[in-house]
Amino acid sequence: LTMCTSLRKLVLGIADAMQGTIWVIILTFVVLYIFAIVFATLVGGGIVFNGETPDAAENTFGSVELSLYMLFKLMNDDQSVVMFTDS
């Protein structure tokens, strides 16, 4: 890399940009984790449904891990999470 200064500048520039990208990924994970806890408590725990949790809500938001996975899929525009109804 010392012989090709333009390649060295490119590699150093990519390394500098990765530091900012890592912080964005960490912040996104923290926000998703907080919302996963909220959804697991409110929806998966049945608080939204007055104690009677439907099976679909239990299967989707029953635990923090499931909630985190489903919220990650929704964040990335995976429409298989959304259940469409006729109403």
LONU-589411 format. One record per residue (C-alpha): residue number from 1; y, x, z. Coordinates in nm, 2 decimals. Layout:
<rs>
(NUM,(Y,X,Z))
...
</rs>
This chain:
<rs>
(1,(0.00,0.00,0.00))
(2,(0.24,0.29,0.04))
(3,(0.22,0.37,-0.33))
(4,(0.31,0.02,-0.44))
(5,(0.63,-0.08,-0.27))
(6,(0.64,-0.42,-0.43))
(7,(0.29,-0.50,-0.31))
(8,(0.38,-0.38,0.04))
(9,(0.69,-0.60,0.04))
(10,(0.48,-0.90,-0.07))
(11,(0.21,-0.84,0.19))
(12,(0.47,-0.80,0.47))
(13,(0.65,-1.11,0.35))
(14,(0.33,-1.32,0.36))
(15,(0.25,-1.19,0.71))
(16,(0.60,-1.28,0.83))
(17,(0.57,-1.63,0.69))
(18,(0.23,-1.68,0.85))
(19,(0.38,-1.65,1.20))
(20,(0.59,-1.95,1.14))
(21,(0.30,-2.14,0.99))
(22,(0.08,-2.07,1.29))
(23,(0.35,-2.22,1.52))
(24,(0.36,-2.53,1.30))
(25,(-0.02,-2.57,1.32))
(26,(-0.01,-2.53,1.70))
(27,(0.27,-2.78,1.74))
(28,(0.09,-3.03,1.51))
(29,(-0.23,-2.99,1.71))
(30,(-0.05,-3.05,2.04))
(31,(0.12,-3.36,1.92))
(32,(-0.21,-3.50,1.77))
(33,(-0.39,-3.42,2.10))
(34,(-0.12,-3.61,2.30))
(35,(-0.15,-3.91,2.08))
(36,(-0.53,-3.89,2.09))
(37,(-0.52,-3.91,2.47))
(38,(-0.28,-4.21,2.44))
(39,(-0.50,-4.39,2.18))
(40,(-0.82,-4.32,2.37))
(41,(-0.66,-4.46,2.69))
(42,(-0.49,-4.76,2.54))
(43,(-0.72,-4.86,2.25))
(44,(-1.05,-4.71,2.34))
(45,(-1.02,-4.80,2.70))
(46,(-0.94,-5.16,2.62))
(47,(-0.59,-5.18,2.77))
(48,(-0.45,-5.31,2.45))
(49,(-0.72,-5.58,2.43))
(50,(-0.70,-5.69,2.79))
(51,(-1.02,-5.52,2.90))
(52,(-1.24,-5.64,2.61))
(53,(-1.27,-5.35,2.37))
(54,(-1.40,-5.45,2.02))
(55,(-1.68,-5.24,1.88))
(56,(-1.46,-5.11,1.60))
(57,(-1.20,-4.99,1.84))
(58,(-1.47,-4.83,2.06))
(59,(-1.62,-4.65,1.76))
(60,(-1.29,-4.53,1.63))
(61,(-1.09,-4.44,1.95))
(62,(-1.36,-4.44,2.22))
(63,(-1.31,-4.08,2.33))
(64,(-1.03,-3.82,2.30))
(65,(-1.24,-3.63,2.04))
(66,(-1.30,-3.94,1.82))
(67,(-0.93,-4.03,1.85))
(68,(-0.83,-3.67,1.76))
(69,(-1.06,-3.68,1.46))
(70,(-0.94,-4.02,1.34))
(71,(-0.57,-3.93,1.38))
(72,(-0.63,-3.61,1.19))
(73,(-0.78,-3.81,0.91))
(74,(-0.49,-4.05,0.91))
(75,(-0.24,-3.77,0.91))
(76,(-0.41,-3.63,0.59))
(77,(-0.41,-3.97,0.42))
(78,(-0.78,-4.06,0.45))
(79,(-0.79,-4.43,0.39))
(80,(-1.15,-4.47,0.51))
(81,(-1.01,-4.50,0.87))
(82,(-0.79,-4.81,0.78))
(83,(-0.99,-5.13,0.78))
(84,(-0.85,-5.39,0.55))
(85,(-0.88,-5.76,0.64))
(86,(-0.81,-6.09,0.45))
(87,(-0.55,-6.21,0.70))
</rs>
